[in-house]
Amino acid sequence: MTEFKRIPPQEAQALREQGAVVVDVRDPQTYGASHISGAVHVDNHSIADFIRQADLDKPVVVVCYHGNSSQSAAAYLVGQGFSDVYSLDGGFELWRTTYPDETAQSQLE
């Protein structure tokens, strides 16, 4: 895959069940308030560490608020060598209404 693919929550959930990494690019406070269960928060400060430690061949689903910013982040990850990248259409807002039981709250460290 040389480009990322836009997918609906149902496809993202299937990829999650198969071990895909979910990357949330929203701001830290919003991520802390609620996010997809198991999602990793990545921002401009942590992206380099995430890339360095990641398996570039493992599927990655990028999530933002509504599915716009995640497309830019997904394109960036493809450019960094990730081979299987997806952007969640509708973002966390659509995910939350589709899978309300698959969301979590956390405190950022």
C-alpha positions in Angstrom: 0.0 0.0 0.0 1.6 3.3 -1.1 -1.4 5.4 0.0 -3.6 5.3 3.1 -7.2 4.1 2.9 -10.2 5.8 4.4 -12.4 3.3 6.3 -15.6 3.3 8.3 -15.8 2.3 12.0 -16.8 -1.2 11.1 -13.7 -1.9 9.1 -11.6 -0.2 11.8 -13.1 -2.4 14.5 -12.3 -5.5 12.3 -8.7 -4.4 11.9 -8.5 -3.7 15.7 -9.6 -7.2 16.4 -6.8 -8.5 14.1 -4.2 -6.5 16.1 -4.0 -3.2 14.2 -2.5 -0.3 16.2 -5.0 2.6 16.7 -3.3 6.0 16.8 -5.3 8.9 18.2 -4.0 12.4 17.0 -6.4 14.5 19.0 -5.2 16.9 21.7 -4.1 15.2 25.0 -7.0 16.5 27.1 -9.6 15.2 24.6 -7.8 11.9 24.3 -7.7 11.7 28.1 -11.4 12.4 28.4 -12.4 9.6 26.0 -10.8 7.5 23.3 -11.0 4.2 21.5 -10.0 1.4 23.9 -6.4 0.5 23.4 -5.6 3.6 21.3 -2.1 5.2 21.5 -2.0 9.0 21.8 0.5 10.5 19.3 1.2 14.2 18.9 4.0 16.3 17.4 6.1 15.6 20.5 5.8 11.8 20.5 5.5 11.0 16.8 9.2 10.4 16.3 9.3 7.9 19.2 6.2 6.2 18.0 7.7 5.7 14.5 11.0 4.5 15.9 9.3 1.8 18.0 6.6 0.8 15.6 6.4 -2.3 13.3 6.1 -0.6 9.9 4.2 -3.5 8.5 1.6 -3.7 11.2 -1.8 -2.1 10.2 -2.3 1.4 11.7 -5.7 3.1 12.0 -5.4 6.9 12.6 -8.2 8.6 14.5 -9.0 12.3 15.0 -12.1 14.3 15.8 -14.1 13.9 12.6 -11.8 12.2 10.1 -10.0 15.2 8.5 -6.7 15.6 10.5 -6.3 11.8 10.5 -5.9 11.9 6.7 -2.9 14.2 7.0 -1.4 12.1 9.8 -2.0 8.9 7.8 -0.3 10.3 4.7 2.6 11.3 6.9 2.9 7.8 8.3 2.9 6.3 4.8 5.7 8.7 3.9 7.6 7.5 6.9 7.5 3.9 5.6 4.4 2.4 7.2 2.9 0.0 4.7 -0.7 -0.5 5.9 -2.3 2.7 7.0 -5.9 3.7 7.4 -7.8 6.9 8.3 -11.0 6.5 10.3 -13.9 8.2 8.4 -16.0 10.2 10.8 -13.3 10.1 13.4 -13.8 9.5 17.1 -17.2 11.2 17.0 -18.6 8.5 14.6 -16.8 5.7 16.4 -18.3 6.8 19.8 -21.8 6.6 18.4 -21.1 3.3 16.6 -19.2 1.5 19.4 -20.0 3.3 22.7 -18.7 0.3 24.7 -15.4 0.4 22.9 -14.3 3.7 24.4 -12.1 4.4 27.4 -11.0 7.2 29.7 -7.5 7.7 30.9 -5.1 10.2 32.5 -2.1 11.1 30.5 1.2 10.8 32.2 
